Amino acid sequence: MPRLTSAPNTVESRASRGGVAEGHDRNLIDPQSLMAIRNLELRARGVVEGFWHGLHRSPYHGFSAEFTEYRQYVPGDDLRYLDWRVLARTDRHYLKKFEDETNLRCHLLVDQSRSMTYGSLPYTKAEYAATLAATLAYFLQLQGDAVGLLTFDERVRDYLPARHRTGHLRRLMLQLERPAAGKATDLTAPLRHIVEIVRKRSLMVLISDLLVPAEPLERNLTALTACGHEVVLFHLLDPAELAFEFNQAVTFRDLESGRDLFLDPTRVRETYRTNLHAHLASLDAVCQRLGIDCHRFDTARPLERALFDFLRGRMQRGKRARTTAMRRPAP
């Protein structure tokens, strides 16, 4: 599928994005106001603090106390956390393991290819992606989890191993503040790299516009999941890429290849949307086959919602693990 930008009225787009935009919640921070804050760490802190305040006012109050999984009782464990209902139903002793006790190891994989520099809003996908990654890092650091970072375009740009120590978050923020400068998007190199260097089971969070064919993406994601890693995708899309509501004939330019193409948007809009939906369907099928959570949304969406989706997905995975443990026959 073509990847397009307009020149001289340059409007970049690529026919391999999609998602459903959600209406802005008045209680959440408008992304445009958020991006006006120059310091990335301050942006992340604002999102996390706003998220917690909003959560306490919402029907999801107490969400953070949800446990993510069970583990079997061993002598010396605190009996206060024994789940008596599970004991009554299964005659097995299980303890609740809470979200804030899991000591997660998370690696953020952030796309910094040139296609991420497009934005029909006052900010680009790259800026939004960096803010999302910073928000997740800030939140996980507060929870006592180890966070690492890998940035990439057509090659691996920077890598920080997962750590939880003084000064690590600041180094991570500094790497995220580097502008996207690559050309093509190549997910093969970074995903192979992370498989080779990360031996312990971890959570891998991939943040990208996913402008790659589904088949090679599936091969590389399969390698990650085969190593026991949990994978979460954040598929970011600009609102203009979703709607493709350009009305005047312009010259579109592929930012990665430099190719120019003069088009009348009214004549190609339906073809664009058909190709877009086909690409999204293929990505969804890959995620479904591999058991990967994929969160797709446009860059006008408040970042508190992205953080909520991330935590809700982990909570739901924990509930599935708990159900599996309860159904497992006693030895």
Secondary structure by P-SEA (a helix, b strand, c coil): cbbbbbcccbbbbbccbbbbbbcccccccccccccccccaaaaaaaaaaaaaaaaaacccccccccccbbbbbccccccccccaaaaaaccbbbbbbcccccbbbbbbbbbbccccccccccccaaaaaaaaaaaaaaaaaaabbbbbbbbbccccccccccccccaaaaaaaaaaacccccccccaaaaaaaaaaccccbbbbbbbccccccaaaaaaaaaaaaaabbbbbbbcccccccccccccbbbbbbcccccbbbbbccccaaaaaaaaaaaaaaaaaaaaaaabbbbbbbcccccaaaaaaaaaaaaaaaaaaaaaaaaacccc
